[in-house]
Every structure is written in C-alpha cells, then in structure tokens.
Amino acid sequence: MKQRPSFPVKLETVAQTKNNSVSTSPSWSQGQKSAGNKTPEPIPASGFGLDSAAVRANMVKKLLQSGLEDDLVLQAMGTVPRHTFIDSALANQAYEDTSLPIGFGQTISKPNVVARMIELLRQGRNLKITGKLGRVLEIGTGCGYQAAVLSLLSTEVYSIERIKGLHEKAKENLRPMRLPNLHLIFGDGMPGFAGGAPYAGIIAAAGGDNIPKEWIDQLDTGGRLVAPVVTAGGQQSLVVIDKNKDGIEKSILENVLFVPLKPGII
C-alpha cells in the first residue's frame, strides 16, 4: 500500500486556468494544530557555522542599528535561518545585508528590506491584544524566506507565486520548518487571492506601475498594504496604503529596487 505523503507545512497549489477557474491539489500536514496567538517556537538549529543562533543575532544587531525597532520582527528575523533559502555557493553571504539570486531571474530581498516592510505592515494594525497580525497575503513567494518570517508574526499567511519552479523550490525550503499556518499557492498574484480574503495585511515582493484594484478590494477595513510601486521618473518607491471606512490613505516612502510585477503564470 502506497504511503500518503506527509508535509509539515500546509501546502496548496492553485493555478489560474484559461476560464479563470481554480484547481487545487490536496494539502497534507502532520496533524499539528495552529499555535493560534502564541508566538511559534524558534526553529531548531544545530548550533554550528551558519546554523549558529549567534550568526543570526549579529544580523539582528545590525538591523537594530539601522533603525528597525519592532521587537517581534527582530525576533522572527533572528529565528528563520536565511542561509537555507539560498544556494549553498552563496550561503556565506546569507546574513549580509544584500539581495541574492535565487534562480529564474529573481532575488531574495535584503534582510533590512524584509524587516522594514513587515514592520510597516504591523504598524498598520492594533496589535496590543495578541501581538500578531491576522490573515496576511504575500504576493511573490520567491524562495519562501519572507513567508517564513511572516508566519511567525501572523495568525495565517497566504503566499502566491507565479513561477512554478520557484513555487516548488519554496515548498522544499519550507517543508522542514513545520509552519502549520502557511499556505503556498501557485498562481497569478495580480488578482490577489480571493480565497483567503479579507486580509489584515498585504505585502508584495514585486513592483508594478500601480496597485491592482483587487488587492485593495481584498484588504480588510483597518488593514494595510505595503508594496513597491513605480513612481515619477520611473523609480520604484515603497508605498503604504491604509484602508479605512472612509476610503484609503496612501503614503510614499523611500526608494527601493524590486523585480517587476508581472501577470500570468510560467
């Protein structure tokens, strides 16, 4: 009798078909229940070389010195082993504040950028009760690193990736980490993912000429969206959108450099 696959991370594969229907493959888990509002336990590390907590602690120290101040974001950044999300040939650069190639013409964002965007996302909500965001949508899973960090700071995360090879790569990277509140989706991120809406937060790892209307529609009232957008002069800038009962408020922050936001799946 063939054994049923067992994946610690809850994985969903969703592809947009020509008639806009959605096909979903089964999800598996090891029977773990969500940690709810409790901050997940740190991911185990062997304690040697790049697995040493001291290496990540040094990265966090630099993030703190750069002006980041959200304790839970810093804690999550110090928990997730970034070196396991990149090719072994580049592993010695994993904890430097630099973006690195992950294949398929894509990159993993700088630790400072990841922490900055998540910190901005959290500032848009009242976190006094649980200390965690509610349901979050990530546009652009990439190698899965930011999704892992988000999963430690949110009750539930939906992360969508349009490049099949990267979606599969993220599944492999995340599988050992046993994150029961993380859903990985293969599909076009331009229309968002209505299946998980409304979202307390939406975060994008690719920059377009504007914010798709679907993302705004899927954002909950009181929610916040953080994404790179091409502004005047063709430069990408970090944009924050807050949605309230009276409409939306938009803030344009510092210049950034992300891969372009594209439609469709490949």
N, C-alpha and C positions, 0 to 999 in steps of 0.2 A: 504493500500500500504506500503510495507516494505521500511523503510528509508535507503538511501545509507550511508554507513559508512563514517565518516569524520576523517581523521588523519592529524594533523598539520604537522607531519614530513612526507616527501615523502618516502614511503617505497616500496621497490621492493624485491620480493622473487624469487631467481634464484637458481635452483638446477641442478647439472650436472647429466644427466641420463646415462644409460649404453652405449648408442650410441653417447655420448658426445654432444647431443643436449641440448638446454637450454629451460626451461619452466619458464615463468614469470607470476606472478599474477598481477592484476591491482594495480595501485597506486592512492591514493586519497590525496587531500590537501584541505585547507580551502580557496583556491583562493589567497593565499598570493604570491606576486611576490618576486623573489630573491632580496636581498639587494645589489647585484652587488658588487661594490668595497667598499661600505660603511660598516664600522665595525658594526655588529649587536648590537642592544641594549642589555644591561645586562639582564639576566634572572631575572624576579621579584622574590623577596624573602620576607617573612613575617616580617623578622627583629627580630625574637626571636630564642633563642637557637642555634641549628646548622644552621638554616636559616639566621642567622645574617651575614651581609657582613663583620663584624669585625672578625669573626672566619676565613673566607677565607683570609682576609687581613693579618692575623697573619701567615697563611701558606705561603702566597706570600712573606712576610718579610723574612721567613726562606729560601725560595728558592733564594731570592736575596743575602742573606748572604752566601749561598753555592756556589755562583759564576755565577748563571744564570743572564743574563743581557738584554735579548730581552724584551723591554717594552710591546710589543703586546702579547707575550707569557705569560708574567706575568699577564697582564690584563685579558686574557682569562682564565687563571688558577684561578684568583680571581672572575670570573663570574660564572663558572659552579659549581653547588652545588654537590660536590663529595659524600656527605652522602646519596643522593637519589639513588645512583647506587649500594649500598651495603645493605645487610640485616640489619634490624633495631637493631638486637642484637649486631652488630659491629659498629653502627653509631657513638658511642663516640670515635672511633679510626679513623674516616674518614679523619681528617685533620692532622693526624700524618704522618710522612714520612715513611710509611710502606706499604707493599703489603698485601692484604687481600683476603680471599677466596670468590669466587662469585658462587660457585657451579660447578658441572660437572668436578671437578678436576682442575679448572682454578682459576686464581687470577687477581685482579686489580693491576696494577703496582703502585709502589711508585710515589707520586706526583713529586719528584725530577727526576725520570727516564722519566716520561711522558714529563715534561717540557724540559729536556735535549735533548731528541730525536726530539721533534718538533723544538726546537731552532736550532739544527743541520740541520734539513730539510730546514728551512728557510734560513740558511746561504748559501745554495747552489744556490740561485736564486737572480736575481736583483729585489729588492722589492721597489726601490726608487719611482716608479710611483704610485702604488696602495697600497703598504704596505702589500699586501696579496699574498699568493701563488695562483697558478691557480688550475687545477684539481689535486686532490690527491687520491691515492689508499691506504687504510689501510687493511693489512692482519691480521685478528683476531679482530673482533669487541668486543668480550668479553661482558661485561655488558653495553658497549656503552659510557663510560666516555671519553676515548681519542677521539672517533669520535666526541663527542660534542665539545671538545676543538678545534679540527681540523676545525670544521665547522665555527668557529668564525674567523679563520685565513686563510681560503681558499675560492676560489670562488665556488668550488664544491668538495664534498667528496663522494667517493665510498668506503664502508666498507663491507668486506666479512667475514662471519663466517661459519665454517664447522659444528658446533654443533647446532642442531635445537633448543634445549632448551635454549641455550644462545642467539641465534638469536631472539627468541620470547621475551626473557627477556629484551634484548636491545630495542626492539620495544616499550615495555611497559614503560621502563625507559625514553626513548627519546620523546615519544608521547606528553607529556605536554609542551615540550620546544620549539615547533614550529620552527623547523630548516628546512627551505624550500630547502636548498642546500645540504641536506644529503640524500644519498641513501643507504639503508641497504639491503645487499644481502646474501641469504643463499646459500652457495656453497663451493666448494673446492678452497682454496686460493693458492694452489701450482701452478696452471697455471695462476694465476693472474685473471684479469677480462678485457678481450679484448674490451668489450662493452663500456668502458669509456676511453680507451687509445687514444692518448698518455697522460701520466701523467707528471706533473711538479715535483711531488714528490711521492715516495712510502715508506711506513713505515710499519714495521712488528712487531707484538707483540708476536712472537714465533721464536725460534731459531733452525735452521737446520744445517746440515753439510756443506751446500753451499747455494749460492743464486740461485734460479731457473732461468734458461735462459729466461723463459717467462717474468719474472719481468724486466729484462734488456731490452728485446725487447719492452716492453710496456712503458718504460721510455722515455720521450721526450728528444731530444738533448738539452743539457743545464740543464737537470733535475738531481735530486739527490735522492738516495735511502739510507735509514737508517734502519738497521736490526741487530739483534743479530745473530752471526754465531759461530759454534763450531770451535775453532782454535786448535793449537798444545797443546797436553796434555789433550784434552777433555774439556777444559774450554771455556765457551761462552765469546765472546768479541763483543763489539759494532763495527759494520763495516759500513763505509760510502763509497758509490760508486757514483762518478760523471760521467755522460755520456756527452761526447762532440763529435764534428765532427771527431776527430781522434781516438776515442775509449772510453775506460773507465779508470778511475783512482780510485784506491782502497786504503782506509786508515783504519787501525785497531786501535781502541781506547781502552777505559778502559774495564775491565772485568764486565760482567753483569750476571744476572741469570733470564732466562725466561723459560716458559713451552716449550717443544719440538714442533717443526714444524712437522705436520703430514698431509698425504694426505687423500683424501676422505671426505665423509660427514657421520655424525652419528646422 
